[in-house]
């Protein structure tokens, strides 16, 4: 219960506060105490922020799997860990792939916020070019295009992964895994 309460507090605290505020807290408070450089503080703030969202996405994905799947795996003689690994998580992964992709796309875009602590990213580089060339339109459209290329490439790769994953599961009934499937893919499992 204590670990669960800690996890819930972490997720709610991080999801309930703006990323920009978290970057400032990590850089100016935690970074000062632990003597972190700007890059490490920026990466830590982004990691903590994204970790909370990913944890909630994965939790929701696992919770979305019908409880009967766990019971079915247990009735086949699998341990709870084996049932989670071979039955629940493959189904949950299929469900959480789109929101995870969305979160990582948001992470790419949110990384522009670390420029406020003087980390050179696309946004800070864009500001520097604008200040030296006085061509804001060209520079900001180029920065936007670069972000679009990054996020578009990630979206394309995730879509391909989803299609490949759907193809590999097309012979299964709605993702449910039977005894024969488990024996075929994991012959070392102690099945009855």
KANOR-V180546 format. One record per residue. N is the residue number from 1. RES is the residue in one letter. SS is DSSP state (H for helix, E for strand, - for the rest). D_LAST is the distance of its C-alpha to the last C-alpha in Angstrom with 1 decimal. Layout:
n: [N	N]
res: [RES	RES]
ss: [SS	SS]
d_last: [D_LAST	D_LAST]
//
This chain:
n: [1	2	3	4	5	6	7	8	9	10	11	12	13	14	15	16	17	18	19	20	21	22	23	24	25	26	27	28	29	30	31	32	33	34	35	36	37	38	39	40	41	42	43	44	45	46	47	48	49	50	51	52	53	54	55	56	57	58	59	60	61	62	63	64	65	66	67	68	69	70	71	72	73	74	75	76	77	78	79	80	81	82	83	84	85	86	87	88	89	90	91	92	93	94	95	96	97	98	99	100	101	102	103	104	105	106	107	108	109	110	111	112	113	114	115	116	117	118	119	120	121	122	123	124	125	126	127	128	129	130	131	132	133	134	135	136	137	138	139	140	141	142	143	144	145	146	147	148	149	150	151	152	153	154	155	156	157	158	159	160	161	162	163	164	165	166	167	168	169	170	171	172	173	174	175	176	177	178	179	180	181	182	183	184	185	186	187	188	189	190	191	192]
res: [X	X	X	X	X	X	X	X	X	X	X	X	X	X	X	X	X	X	X	X	X	X	X	X	X	X	X	X	X	X	X	X	X	X	X	X	X	X	X	X	X	X	X	X	X	X	X	X	X	X	X	X	X	X	X	X	X	X	X	X	X	X	X	X	X	X	X	X	X	X	X	X	X	X	X	X	X	X	X	X	X	X	X	X	X	X	X	X	X	X	X	X	X	X	X	X	X	X	X	X	X	X	X	X	X	X	X	X	X	X	X	X	X	X	X	X	X	X	X	X	X	X	X	X	X	X	X	X	X	X	X	X	X	X	X	X	X	X	X	X	X	X	X	X	X	X	X	X	X	X	X	X	X	X	X	X	X	X	X	X	X	X	X	X	X	X	X	X	X	X	X	X	X	X	X	X	X	X	X	X	X	X	X	X	X	X	X	X	X	X	X	X]
ss: [-	H	H	H	H	H	H	H	H	H	H	H	H	H	H	-	-	-	H	H	H	H	H	H	H	H	H	H	H	H	H	H	H	H	-	-	-	H	H	H	H	H	H	H	H	H	H	H	H	H	H	H	H	H	H	H	H	H	H	H	H	H	H	-	-	-	H	H	H	H	H	H	H	H	H	-	-	-	-	H	H	H	H	H	H	H	H	H	H	H	H	H	H	H	H	H	H	H	H	H	H	H	H	H	H	H	H	H	H	H	H	H	H	H	H	H	H	-	-	-	-	H	H	H	H	H	H	H	H	H	H	H	H	-	-	H	H	H	H	H	H	H	H	H	H	H	H	H	H	H	H	H	H	H	H	H	H	H	H	H	H	H	H	H	H	H	H	H	-	-	-	-	-	-	-	-	-	-	H	H	H	H	H	H	H	-	-	-	-	-	-	-]
d_last: [34.2	36.9	35.0	34.2	37.9	39.0	36.8	38.2	41.7	41.4	40.2	42.8	45.6	45.1	44.6	47.6	50.1	51.6	50.5	54.2	54.6	51.5	52.9	56.2	54.5	52.4	55.5	58.3	56.7	53.5	54.8	58.1	56.5	54.0	56.5	54.3	55.9	56.1	53.3	50.8	51.7	51.4	48.0	46.8	48.1	46.4	43.1	43.1	44.1	41.5	38.8	39.4	39.1	36.0	34.3	35.2	34.0	30.6	30.3	31.3	28.8	25.8	27.3	27.6	23.9	22.9	21.3	18.7	17.2	16.5	15.2	12.8	11.5	11.3	9.5	6.6	6.7	9.5	12.7	15.9	17.2	14.3	14.4	18.1	18.2	15.9	16.3	19.5	21.8	21.7	22.7	25.2	26.7	27.6	29.3	31.2	32.4	35.7	36.7	35.9	38.1	40.8	40.7	41.2	44.0	45.6	45.2	47.2	49.9	49.8	50.5	54.0	54.6	54.5	57.9	59.4	58.9	60.5	57.4	58.3	55.9	56.9	58.6	60.7	61.5	62.6	64.9	66.4	67.1	68.6	70.9	72.2	72.5	73.2	71.1	68.6	67.6	66.7	64.9	62.8	61.9	60.8	58.7	57.2	56.5	54.8	52.5	51.8	50.9	48.5	46.8	47.0	45.3	42.5	42.1	42.1	39.4	37.2	37.7	36.7	33.5	32.7	33.4	31.3	28.4	28.8	28.9	25.7	23.9	25.8	23.0	20.8	21.6	23.5	21.5	18.2	15.2	12.4	8.9	11.0	13.5	11.3	10.1	13.8	15.4	13.3	11.7	11.8	9.4	6.7	3.8	0.0]
//
